Amino acid sequence: MLFIEYPNCTTCQKARKWLAANGTAFQSRHIKDEPPTVEELKDWHGRSGLPLKKFFNTSGLKYKELALKDKLPGMDEEGQLALLASDGLLVKRPILVGDDFVLVGFREAEWAAALGVKTGGRGGMGPMKYRRLGKTGLMVSEIGFGAEWMERHTAGECKAVLDRAEALGINILDCWMSNPEVRDSLGQALSGRRDRWYIQGHIGSTWQDGQYVRTRDVEKCRTAFEDLLARLQTDYIDLGMIHFVDTERDWDAAMNGPYIEYVRELKARGKIRHIGMSTHNPIMAKKAAEHGAVEMLLFSVNPAFDMHPTTDDLDTYFDLENYRADLGGIDPQRAELYKLCEQNDVGITVMKPYAGGRLFDEKRSPFGVALTPAQCIHYCLTRPAVASVLAGYDTPEHVEQAVAYETACDAEKDYASVLAHTPKHTFGQGECTYCGHCKPCPVNIDIAMVNKYYDLASMQPEVPAAVRAHYDALEHHADECVGCKGCESRCPFGVRIAERMAKTVRLFQGEG
């Protein structure tokens, strides 16, 4: 293993100390006395999966003296390689070169994952494990951060959640939201530590007239993506997501026109490292896994969406040799998807692992029993091709509850014995998971939050005062619904939204 360093660099000293502490044998090379050659740099660049710009020491004096920030965008790859090879102090360090990886800069979690070293997060929550995200090659924490709920929190609260997540070893987050405020909050929280996180950013999630709107209009996508970069205070996104493809019409609009060319352009320019796709539909996900351009998927996974429990031995459903077209326990389309992703090396990050929190409540769960975060996470992580479960958090304590999975015993992770004897079957259609894809509403109702408060209130004999207060605090209410049903055409789960709005009105007006 080759360790390329500048001995006076404090980051290199830290990395060297870490390698020694973990018993890793390596050969050292002085980056100034023996700078990398053009051929070496070309090889390392290809193997790293990084934009070539990431090989430059952008904080170095030489970089600033040569005004490379302004010159690099107009320089071709051969010119950049030759420049890097001309002076070792232009090259970012340290670099660790192994048989099957190249790491640039020292990120402890990434190095630990590549070398198979177990590391513990601060705070006594135990070691985080890392998984390879399919053909992207990224080593991501198996528990991630779905940042959607940060929309309802202050910048300070957002930072507290991200601080705790990072301290416990989480290194991947998803930001599909177009709301400028939450993007700003995440950008402020990430400031000074961008290189410790892998970010999923969505192309086609836009902010128009104060609301989220999904679009394939390239100019609107361009404006929204540049806004994402600016507000997150970064110049690249690790996983550029083709946003929300759930129907054949969505697929055609995304994959057969100028939109996909824009996505490819972003990758060519180094603005995104890898191309992914988000979808709730296994048929569309299968098309993506077979397409070639899509390197990973963001897909909704949980036992309620997948399963019809009919046996005591549910785990046998997921042995690879048991994948069959006639599976009784898992929807055949979803079973085939997991198998296909595994075969094609298309990694999966998971959204909706808790089904919007419904699986934690026996009254709302389709199974009639409550599951724990550890059981839901374990279900997801035992699906083929799944690399990271992007749970949603409101507080640092929610992060801790998820990461406690890493030290949970087998009995605490066991979902099969809980589900095997349940009388109810799966859902996935007609139940709101509060994802927000129903937007925009012509009268600006926050449909997801109205549905959430309806679900919380309807579980009780009377509407709880706290729930009523939260509902009343909404800027717009269910009684403003005009019944256009445009939201229903966008809902991935077939929720009868207009009907639920009418029920919400009756419930909060005391009519049952």
Disulfide bonds with the S-S distance in Angstrom:
none
